[in-house]
Amino acid sequence: MSKLTALALSIAILGGVWAFLALGPLASVALVWVGFIAWGCYFAAGADNAALQKTIAGMIYGAVIAGVALYLVSSGMLGGLGALAAPVIIAVTVFFLVIVAGQSLLSVVPANVYGYAATAGLALTAGTAGNTLAMDMTNPVLLVAVSTVLGAIFGMISGKVAGMLGK
């Protein structure tokens, strides 16, 4: 079997398993779409142990930074800036997504951005922007973090299974 066919088959089967888990038994703690983002990020980052670490660290870092932005915006702490409050908060927090790229674990800037975007997107569409300090799964940062770890691990497993099938 070709390597591409092995990878396609592996991802198809494990993607179905991931969807079953994230939409079923893990529905309250995992987001299927965030897991797939982490899965793809794992492969884009090189599909090795370093990629697993950088995907997880970067996406969670991005989620945390988005959580800071969401907290600042929803708290009204900088409300004196009026219509400029959210853009200024976003500009400052996004700066920190990139400036840390000199650190090995956070050197995959797209992973940092994916975590930020997934968290902000989830919070803004689910109405949970004010939950960034919650210590439960209504906190978009926690939900993205758990989904990221699981998705990246599924990516790693799919790569290993593809390697076995492609031999």
Phi and psi in degrees as a GROMACS rama.xvg file:
@    title "Ramachandran Plot"
@    xaxis  label "Phi"
@    yaxis  label "Psi"
@TYPE xy
-68.2581  157.993  SER-2
-62.0857  -38.6177  LYS-3
-65.913  -43.9927  LEU-4
-64.0617  -41.2079  THR-5
-61.9379  -42.7124  ALA-6
-66.8644  -43.4769  LEU-7
-60.7309  -43.7455  ALA-8
-65.9483  -44.4941  LEU-9
-60.8663  -47.3156  SER-10
-67.9156  -36.833  ILE-11
-62.057  -48.741  ALA-12
-66.8441  -50.0616  ILE-13
-69.6032  -29.4948  LEU-14
-63.8324  -38.5432  GLY-15
-65.5453  -40.5315  GLY-16
-63.8524  -46.3301  VAL-17
-59.3903  -46.353  TRP-18
-61.4297  -42.8186  ALA-19
-58.1963  -47.6657  PHE-20
-66.7213  -48.3823  LEU-21
-70.6735  -28.0601  ALA-22
-94.7226  -8.75597  LEU-23
-118.746  -104.374  GLY-24
-60.4191  -27.1629  PRO-25
-104.892  13.9616  LEU-26
-56.7418  -29.0784  ALA-27
-85.13  -8.70766  SER-28
-128.989  0.255619  VAL-29
-144.651  141.605  ALA-30
-109.271  121.645  LEU-31
-57.7138  -42.6272  VAL-32
-68.9417  -37.0032  TRP-33
-68.2828  -38.779  VAL-34
-59.4513  -40.9447  GLY-35
-69.4151  -33.381  PHE-36
-62.5422  -46.6937  ILE-37
-63.773  -38.8362  ALA-38
-59.1042  -50.7442  TRP-39
-64.6097  -38.0136  GLY-40
-62.9389  -39.3574  CYS-41
-56.3456  -46.3446  TYR-42
-70.1894  -39.932  PHE-43
-65.2339  -28.3641  ALA-44
-84.5797  -1.38534  ALA-45
123.341  -7.59014  GLY-46
54.7867  43.1159  ALA-47
-135.75  -173.148  ASP-48
-61.5957  -38.7731  ASN-49
-64.2344  -38.7243  ALA-50
-63.887  -39.2323  ALA-51
-61.0114  -48.4718  LEU-52
-63.7365  -44.379  GLN-53
-70.4702  -34.9742  LYS-54
-64.1563  -50.1521  THR-55
-64.5936  -49.7189  ILE-56
-62.9514  -45.3434  ALA-57
-66.6999  -44.9104  GLY-58
-67.8058  -38.7061  MET-59
-68.9874  -40.0636  ILE-60
-57.7996  -47.1157  TYR-61
-60.4305  -38.9272  GLY-62
-63.4198  -42.5135  ALA-63
-64.0247  -44.3362  VAL-64
-64.4341  -39.235  ILE-65
-63.3148  -38.2399  ALA-66
-60.5145  -39.9144  GLY-67
-62.0043  -47.0785  VAL-68
-60.9408  -45.6416  ALA-69
-61.9307  -41.4198  LEU-70
-62.435  -48.1402  TYR-71
-61.8767  -42.2412  LEU-72
-67.9705  -48.4021  VAL-73
-71.6046  -24.9168  SER-74
-76.3198  -18.1939  SER-75
72.6451  12.3686  GLY-76
-54.8065  -35.104  MET-77
-108.408  27.3604  LEU-78
-57.964  -23.2586  GLY-79
-62.1309  -17.5378  GLY-80
-81.253  -6.28557  LEU-81
63.1566  -132.974  GLY-82
-65.6068  -14.7323  ALA-83
-86.6649  -9.71297  LEU-84
-57.4312  -56.7121  ALA-85
-62.0303  -46.743  ALA-86
-60.4062  -38.6959  PRO-87
-66.8235  -44.2332  VAL-88
-61.0652  -44.5399  ILE-89
-64.0466  -44.3729  ILE-90
-59.7008  -45.4779  ALA-91
-66.7139  -44.9544  VAL-92
-69.654  -36.3094  THR-93
-66.646  -33.0734  VAL-94
-53.206  -42.2272  PHE-95
-71.8316  -16.0859  PHE-96
-68.0803  -32.3785  LEU-97
-99.2718  -39.1147  VAL-98
-61.1919  -22.449  ILE-99
-83.3659  -1.37777  VAL-100
-62.9879  -12.8479  ALA-101
-72.9686  -14.7009  GLY-102
-88.4506  128.081  GLN-103
-51.3202  -49.6922  SER-104
-64.8578  -23.646  LEU-105
-110.554  19.9083  LEU-106
-79.6877  -10.8416  SER-107
-92.5626  87.0188  VAL-108
-54.7646  -41.0957  VAL-109
-56.9311  -36.4449  PRO-110
-61.6745  -43.7748  ALA-111
-59.6858  -44.5193  ASN-112
-68.3889  -40.7397  VAL-113
-59.661  -42.8426  TYR-114
-64.1068  -42.0502  GLY-115
-62.3371  -51.0562  TYR-116
-64.3722  -41.9932  ALA-117
-62.7714  -41.7288  ALA-118
-68.7156  -47.0765  THR-119
-63.1821  -44.3319  ALA-120
-61.1603  -44.4632  GLY-121
-61.3296  -50.8893  LEU-122
-61.5945  -40.9756  ALA-123
-73.7712  -33.6397  LEU-124
-84.7793  -29.1983  THR-125
-92.9992  -5.76644  ALA-126
71.5911  30.2392  GLY-127
-111.258  20.4423  THR-128
-59.068  -30.4132  ALA-129
-84.097  3.50228  GLY-130
-100.749  15.7876  ASN-131
-69.541  -10.6476  THR-132
-105.077  -1.95384  LEU-133
-65.6347  141.406  ALA-134
-100.787  41.8926  MET-135
-145.936  -176.761  ASP-136
-79.2893  9.54832  MET-137
-82.4519  -9.33738  THR-138
-77.7902  116.061  ASN-139
-62.0317  -29.185  PRO-140
-66.033  -46.3906  VAL-141
-64.6165  -43.0573  LEU-142
-63.5525  -41.8536  LEU-143
-68.1535  -39.7365  VAL-144
-61.7712  -47.3826  ALA-145
-63.6483  -44.3913  VAL-146
-63.1136  -36.2928  SER-147
-63.9996  -48.8269  THR-148
-60.159  -48.0598  VAL-149
-64.6052  -43.1783  LEU-150
-64.3629  -41.8036  GLY-151
-65.447  -38.4428  ALA-152
-66.0059  -40.2152  ILE-153
-62.4257  -37.6987  PHE-154
-60.1381  -46.9196  GLY-155
-61.3312  -45.0873  MET-156
-62.5035  -42.8662  ILE-157
-63.2651  -35.6832  SER-158
-65.9654  -41.4498  GLY-159
-67.2375  -41.6059  LYS-160
-63.851  -42.5249  VAL-161
-60.525  -39.4508  ALA-162
-61.2506  -38.3843  GLY-163
-71.0779  -39.2717  MET-164
-71.6063  -32.0025  LEU-165
-80.7588  0.740277  GLY-166
